[in-house]
Amino acid sequence: MCQRALIEYLSRHLPKNRKEIIRLVMNYLKPPDDLDMPWKKTEEYLAGVKICDPACGSGAFLVAMLHILVELRIFVRKKLNQNTDAFELKKAVISQNLYGADVKAHAVRIAELRLWLSLVVDAPDDFVRKHSNDPLLPNLTYRLRQGDSLIEEFAGVPLHLRGEFSITGKRIPQIMQKLCDLEYKIFHGRVKSGALVKTKAEHQKLEQELFQGILKDRMESIRAQIKSLKRSIGEPLRIQESLFEREPRQKQIDFNKILRKETEKKIVALEDRLTEYRRLLESEDFGKLSDRDYVLWEIDFADVFIKGGFDIIIGNPPYVRQEEIGPPTIVDRPTTREERKAYKEKLIRSVQAFFGKAGEDRQKIRPLCLFLLPWHVPFKQEWSVCLHHFQFLARCGLWGRSPGVGAPQHGGEGYLR
C-alpha cells in the first residue's frame, strides 16, 4: 500500500513516466538498471513529499514509508552521482516527510520508539564520541501528535480550518515562522535539556496565538457578513407603479417580507457562531499535551498546511462494529448509548464538512488518500451509510478502487483520488 501511494504521488507530478515509476517503486530494493527517469525532479519530489498516518498506532506504515523512501532516494542519488549518509538521510526523512496522529498517547510513544530504533541502527559507531553534547535521537513531539484525528472540535465547538492560512492577516505568517523555527530547534536537539520545558511552553503559547489569530480573523469575516445581511433587509425597494400615467407614482415593494425570515435565520446562526468563537477565545483547554480528544490539523501540523497540506494520507484504521463506535477517549468504563450517538454525529459532521466541500471543488483536493477497507463485511443496514458516502465520493470523482488489488470478497485497497 505504501508503494501504491508513492506511485500515484509521483505519477501526478511526472505523468509521462508512470510506467517507469511503477518499475522503480515496485522494485525499490533492487531497481532495474535501465530505468529512464528525470532523476533530479524525482529526487525533488521524494524529498518534498508530506505523508501522514492519521491513525498511526504503533507506526507500522510510517516505518514502512521510512524504509521505502530511504531506499528510493539512495538509488536516485546514485543516479545523480551524489553520496548518501544513511543515518542523516533517515533523519531528514523523519524530520521533513513523516507525520502521524493517534488518539492513544501510549501508541504515539511506541511509534516514536519504532522510528528511533529504525534510525539508530544506522548511527555511526563513533557518533556519540563525536557528538557527546548532542542528543543521538531527534525529538518527535511535533511530528507525532496525540488526539482524535477524526474530530475537529475544540471545547465542544466544530472547528474546520481548511484554507484559513490563505486568507489570514500579516501576523499569522510571522507566528508560523516562529513556530517552524522552534520545531526545528527542538527536533534537532538545538535546545539544551534545561531549557526544553521553557521552549515547549513558548511553542504552546505561539500555537495558542495562531489559534486565536485565526479565530479573530474568522470572527471579523462573520461580523462583515452580518453587517451586509442586515443592510440587505434594512431598506425597502421603490419602483415606478405605471409607465403610462401622466404623473408616475412610486410604489414601495418590501422584498424584506419575502426574504426577511430566511435572512434573519442566517444572522442568528452567524451570531451564534460568534458567541461560540468568543467562548473558544476564553477557553483554558487549549494546548493540553496529553489525552486530547481533538486534533486541529492546521494548528498541530501548521508547517505542513501553510504550504498547502499533506500529499499522502495513508493508514489502516481500526474497524469495529458500528454499534460499538464511541468516544475513544473513554477507556475506564463502557460508553453509554447517548455518548456513542453523539460521537457518531460528530464523525458525520467532520466527513460532511470536508468531503462535502471538496466535492464542490475537486481542484482543492491535494492529498492522495489510501486506506485498507474491509470489503468482506456483510452488507447490512448500518453499512449502507458507509457505502452511501463512498458512492458520493465516487460521483465527485474522489474515490476509486486500486485496480487488481484484492478481490471484493477478500478485502482490498481504496484510495481518494
N, C-alpha and C positions, 0 to 999 in steps of 0.2 A: 504494500500500500504506500509506503514511503517513496518507493521508486516511481510508482504511478503518479504520485503528486508532483514529483520533480520533473517527470516527463511533460506533464501538462503545463507546468510553470515555464519551463524552458521553451516549450513549443509556442507559447503565447508570444514570447519575445523573439524567437527565431523560427517562425512558421515554415520557412523553406527548408529547414534542416531537421524536420520532425523524425524522419526515418533514421538519420544518424544519431539523433538524440536518444531514440529508443535503444539503439545498439550500445550507445555509451552507458546509459544509466542501468539497463538490464544486465550489463556485464561489468559493473563498476569495479569489481575486484580484479578483473583482468580484461580491460577493454581491448577491442581489436586494434591492430596497428594501422589499418588502412582507413581509419575514420577521417572524414574531411569536414572540419568544423571551423567556424570563426572563433578560434581559441581565445583571443583577447576578450571578445564580447561574452563568451561563455564564462570565463573567469569573473568578469564584472557582475554578471547576473547571479552566479553562485555565491559570490562574496556579499551581494546585497540582499539576498532573499531573507524575508522575515517570516518565521514559522512559529505557529502557536498550537499547543495541545490544550484545549480549554477544560479537559478532564484528565489531566496528565497522570493521576495516580502515582505509581512509583517511578514514572518516567520512561517506560519502555519505548514509546515512539520517539521521544526526544533523544534517547541514547542511540536508537537506530538511525535517526536522521543525522546525528553527530558523526557516526562512523561512515555513512554513505557520503556525506558532504566532504569529509576529510579525504576519503579515497579518491573521489572525483576531482577534487581540487589539486591533490598531489599529482594526478595524471595530467590534468590540464596545464599545471605549472611546468611540468616536464616538457610539454609541447612548446611552451613559451621560453624554454631554457632558463627557468627560474628554480633556484634551490629552495627547499622547504624544510623547516624545522617542525616536526610533527607535533611537539609539545606546544609551541607557540601558535601553530595553525589551529589545533584543537581549542586552545584558549580563546582565539579570535572567533571561532565558530560559536562557542558557548556565549561569548560576550555580545556578538553582533547579529546572530541568526536565530537563536533558540529562546523561546518563551513558553511559559505554561502557567496553569492555574488549577487548583483543586480545592474542593470545599473542606477537605480534611487536612488539618495542619501537619499531622504526622506523615501523610502521604507526600506533602511538599518537601518535608525534611528528607524522606527516603529518596525522592527524585534528585534532590541536591547531592546526596551521598553518592548516588549512582553516577552522576555526571562528574563528580570529583574523582571517583575511582577510575572512570574512563580516561580522565585527564592525567592522573598521577602516574599511570603505568608508562607514560612516555616522557616523564620528567628525567632530565639528565642526571647521572649519578652524582655529579658534583654541584647540582643546583643549590642544595641547602648551603654548602660551603661558600659558594659564590654570592648567594643572596641571603646571608644569615639574618639580615634585618628586614627582609621582605617576606610576606606570607606566601607559602607554597601554593595555596589554593585560592581561587577568586571568591569573592563574596557574592552569592546568588540571590540576595534578598529581593532585589528589584527585577530579577529575571523570572522567578517562580513566585507566584502570588497565591496566598490563601484566600478563599472566598467562593461563594456560589456564583460561578461564571454564567449561569443561565438566567439569573435575575439581576436586572439593572434597576434596583430600588435602593434608596437610601432613606433611613428613618421612616420607612413605610410609604415613600413617595416614588412612583415610577419616574425614572430619570434616564432618558436616552439622549446621549450627547453626540450622535453621529453628525459629522460635518461642522461642529462648533468652531474648530480651530481656523476654518476658512473665513469666518465672519466676525472674529473677535477683535478687540482693540489692540493698540500697540503694546500694552502692558503684558499681555498674555505671552507673546514670543520671548520677552525678557525673562519671565518666570520659567518658561520652558528651557531656555538656555542654561539658567542656573541649576535646574533640576538635572539636566543631562550632564553637566559638569560634575555635580556631586555624585551622581550614579557612577560615572566613570572612575572617579577617585575611590569610591567605596569598593567597586568591583575589583580594581587592580591593586587594592591594598595601599593606596597612597595616603590613607588616614591612619594615624597611629592608634593603637588599641585603646589608649587612654582617652582619645578624643572621639572614638567611634559613636558612643552614645549621644554626645552633643551634636555630631554631624548628622546622625539619623533623625534627631529631633528637629534640626534645621531643615532636613529634607521633608519631614512630615509637615512642617509649617508652610513650606513652599507649595506642597501638594494642596494644602488647605486654601492657600491664597489663589491657586489656579482654579480650584473648585468654586470658590466664592466669586472669582472674576468671571467665570463662565456663567454662573447663576445671575450675577448682576447684569451682564450683557443681555442675557435672555429676558430678564425682568424689564429692562429698558425697551426691548423689542415688543414685549407684551403690552406695556403701557402705551406705546405708539399705536398698536393695533386697537386697543380700547378707545383711545382718543379718536382714531379715524372712524370707528364704528359709531361712536356717539355723535360725531359730526354728521354722519350719513343719515341719521334719523332726527337731526335737530331742526331742519328747515323744510317745510313743505314746498313742493314744486308748483309754480304757476304757469298755466298755458292759456292761449287765446281760445275763448269758448267758441267763436264762429269767425270764419274768414269773410263772410258776406254781409256782416252787419256794418252799418254806417259808423257806429262807434263801438268797435270791438271791446268786449268786456274780458277781463281776466278771471279765469276760473281757477280756484285753488284745488289742486289734486294732492291729497295727502297720501302718498305711497307708503308712508310710515305705517298706516293701518294694515297694509298688506305684509310689509316686511318687518315691522317693529318687533313682533313676537319672536321671530327667529333670531333677529339681531340681538335682542335683549338676552336671549339664551346664550348666545356666543359671548356676550360681555360678561355675564355671570360666570360662565366656565373659565374665561380668562382671568377674572378677578379671583376665583377660587384657586387657580394655579399660582397667581401672585402670592396669595396667602400661604400656600404650601412652600413656595420658594423662600419666603421670609422665615418660615419655621426652619427650613433647612439651613439657612444662613446662621441661625441662632443655635443650631444643634451642636452638642458637645460630643457626639458619637463619631465624628469624622476622624479617620486616621488610626482606628484600632488596629494593632499589628497582629492580633490573633483572634481566631474564632469569629471572623467576619461572615455575615450572611449575604454579602453582595460583592460584586466586582464592578467597579466603574472603569470600563476599558480605557476610555480616553484619558483618565487620570492615572490609573495604575500602570499603563503602558504608554505614557504620554510621548516618549521619544519615538515610538512607532507611529502613533496616529498623527503627530504633527507632520509626518511625511506621507500620509495617506492611508495607513493601516497595514494589516498583515497581507502577505502574498499567499500563504498556505495555512489553512486550518485543518488539522488532522487529528484523528483520535478514534478510540473505541469506547464510546460512552457506556456506562453501566446500564444494563437492561433489566427491568423488573416488571412484574405485573402492574398494569396501570392503576389498579385499585390500591397498590402499595406505595405509589409515588407520593411523597410527602416532604416536608421540610428536612433536608439532610443535616441541618444543624441540631436537630433534636435527637439525641442519642441515648439519653438517660431514662427514657420511658417510651412506651408506644404512643404514636401520634393519634390524635382524635380524627374523626371523620371530617369535622369542620376545618381542622388545620390542613388536612390533605386537600380538601376542596379549595381552600383559599390559596394554597401553594400552586395548584394546577391553574387557577385563574391568573396568577402571576406569570406562569410559564406561557400561557396563551397570549397575554398582553405583550410579553417580550418578543414572541415569534411574530405577532402581527405588527408590532412597531417596526421591526427590522425588515422582515421579508415583504410585508405589505408595501412599505415604502420602496423597497428595492425593486419590486415588480413593476412599479410605475416608471422607473428609470433604470434600465438594465446597465447603462453605462456607468452608474455609480457603484456597481458591484466590482470590487477589486480582488478580493481573495478567492483562491481556489479552495473549496472545502471538500474534504474526502473523509468519509466515515464508514465503519463496518456496520451493516444493517442486518437484523435478524429476519430475513425473508421467510424462514421456515415457520414462523409463528402462525398458528391457525388464524384464519380471518374471523374475527369476532366483532361485535358491535363497537367495542372500545377502540379497535384498531382502525375502524372506518374513519375516525377523526384524523389519525396519523396519515392514512392513505389520502384523505382529502387534502391535507396540507401538501403532500408530495405531488399530487395531481395539479394543485395550484401552482407550485414551483415549476413543474414541467410546462404548464401553459405559458408561464412567463419566460420560458427559455432558460431557467436557472437550475434545473435538475436533470440528471442523467444517470444511467447505469453504466458501469465500466464494462465495455464490450468484451465478451469472452472470459469474464472473471466471475466464477461462481454461478452455478445454475440456481434458479429461484428457490428450489426446494432445499438447497444446501447452504443458503446464505450467500453473501457477496458484498461487493463494494458499491457504494453510491457516492456521487460527487455533485457539488454545486458548481455549475459552470462559471 
